[in-house]
Amino acid sequence: GNVLVNGIAPGPVETAMTDGKGYDVSLYPLKRMAKAEEIAATAVFLCCPGSGYATGAIFDINGGAHLR
């Protein structure tokens, strides 16, 4: 069958791992870090039939911090 290869490139995510590490959210376009659920939603999309024509894509889920 067909193999679809995609990637998710997240920006900083608000978790226990990033807590207190000095991230300055005032520098980010949305003025906050991502929530884990926002990154996970992209993974769920990629597992659904609606993403069946997406391949070779990098999904930048970074709140506008990096634009391609």
URCOR-V625170 format. One record per helix or strand of 3 or more residues. SS is the DSSP state (2 for helix, 1 for strand). FROM is the first residue (numbers start at 1). TO is the last residue. If there is no record, write none. Layout:
SS,FROM,TO
SS,FROM,TO
This chain:
1,7,10
2,25,27
2,36,47
2,49,51
1,58,61
